Amino acid sequence: MRFTRLRLNGFKSFVDPTDLLIADGLTGVVGPNGCGKSNLLEALRWVMGENRPTAMRGGGMEDVIFAGAATRPARNFAEVCLTIDNSERLAPSGFNDQDMVEIVRRITRDAGSAYKFNTKDVRARDVQMLFADASTGSQSPALVRQGQISELINAKPKSRRRILEEAAGISGLYQRRHEAELKLNGAEQNLSRVDDVVEQLA
Ligand code: ATP
């Protein structure tokens, strides 16, 4: 799965629409302290479904919206669009007939986040699963934040295992297992209700 383009609008310091083409090979982003290099990496994580404000260095999810500056008012929404080369057809069925797919996440103040997959509305889960199954995603070990290497060295074995599971592309299975368990519980409860009704009728 190859990312080819990242577009930001109102995301953190990127108040004006910004278009970043990601060419083949190595891409380097250089700039002075505070110019927004880490914000770009966070935009990538965010569009892939990151939902922890702390991972965005904020107190709440709306902190990703441009907060205003001396000469510019705050924005009311932030949007990030990620374009992916889908020539390997890794996108979920129903969305898998095109060579390029576009994932858009938009957050509006007091209205939360909405996701689109090739202009179709989708759930956060759909986007998170797509990336988890492709061994990438908001918590991918391929995205290394500042301070993460020393955190990793000092981490407990359980946290290190999570990183290996992400890399192996099996982290999406935990979510699916959890959902299957919820369904199973629901079915068991329904069955016991049926038993009660049968008993009353007998
Ligand atoms: P360094 O090299 O020091 O790590 P960097 O290039 O990675 O810096 P970032 O940390 O990505 O820079 O960007 C920090 C800048 O983003 C700060 O100037 C901060 O004020 C700005 N910023 C963060 N969130 C917002 C927001 N919601 N609205 C406006 N500006 C923001």
Residues whose N, C-alpha, C, O or C-beta is under 5 A from the ligand:
A	BS01	ATP	K12 S13 P32 N33 G34 C35 G36 K37 S38 N39 D63 V64 I65 F66 A67 G68
